[in-house]
């Protein structure tokens, strides 16, 4: 799949801009702060309904406007699809597919696939666990769009359950509240089990690709891995401190149950028991202490966690490897009927040394479509020779 045309109205710095694209490599060159990233952000948002730069939609609207519009024409083989996404400041976002009647924005998920590399990716290693959970969930939804509803259901139940727990902490908890909490426990256990089961499967798909990608980007002297740490594998008195996963021994020598072997129903039962065991402490603190919202994806380099131990170069290599691993997982799906993703490298090469630039460029150059941004054309390796587009204030100036 490739993106043939992108049109933005009142998105970020653009009142209106149109960009025609082709398969292969396209490099957008322009000074910093001129709007290159805004174009890439719009494509990524169309694919995932989220931005890699901000957590809310407000900043996506051009200042003084109350809505933005992203239009894109995608081509896959002989078939083309036109997507329109309306981002609204005060109401739900809406979408259109091939100019049909409006649909929910999330009905567009799974049509446009992207893998976006950006300087913000350093948070995947150096940031808190929420960055890594978000990485997993966005990839999960791209691969299986119905999991957008899974995430939404879990977030809704978590919000309700936390509201009850906060009431208890404020001294307003009654027997009626406790009965209601039992009901929310059941709902949260089921939604959490579905999300956890999907994440565990995804991590197992990512792990071999992560190690392979890291070896491609480096001298291969260290192995890269990812281990999912679930709150189901910890005691609540440890206040969320991770135990060892995958059946490895815990610090006290006891084996930890391998959650990958359990079904959704079995995971649901585990959550119900964990909620019961943690209720006293949750009531004291007024928050939910068990569930996928507190899990961790631990990135491992050699024998040590990447966070806190990896050098700056190793950190970058791990971040790039995670993105490449997600690209390879999407390619696996493309071979069985899915769509190969559009690769977006947003101002990444300026952050890398010459060796890593060339290795990354060589890896991605063969993708169906690669979109690259750079402030200085000299930052782009020879391996990514292709069409150049100059970005100027308020628009673009195509250069052959």
Secondary structure, DSSP 4 states (H G I P E B T S, - for coil): -EEEEEEEEEETTEEEEEEE--SEEEEEE--TTSSHHHHHHHHHHHHHSS-SS-SSSGGGBPTT-SEEEEEEEEEETTEEEEEEEEEESSS--EEEETT-S-EEGGGGTTTS-EEEEEGGGGHHHHS-HHHHHHHHHHHHHHH-TTHHHHHHHHHHHHHHHHHHHHHHHTT---HHHHHHHHHHHHHHHHHHHHHHHHHHHHHHHHHHHHHHHHHHHS-S-S-EEEEEE-GGGS-GGGTT-----TTPBPTTSPBPP-GGG--HHHHHHHHHHHHHHHHHHHHHHTS--SSGGG-EEEEEETTEESTTTS-HHHHHHHHHHHHHHHHHHHHHHHTTT--PPEEEEES-GGGS-HHHHHHHHHHHTTSSEEEEEESSGGGS-GGG--EEEEEETTEEEEE-
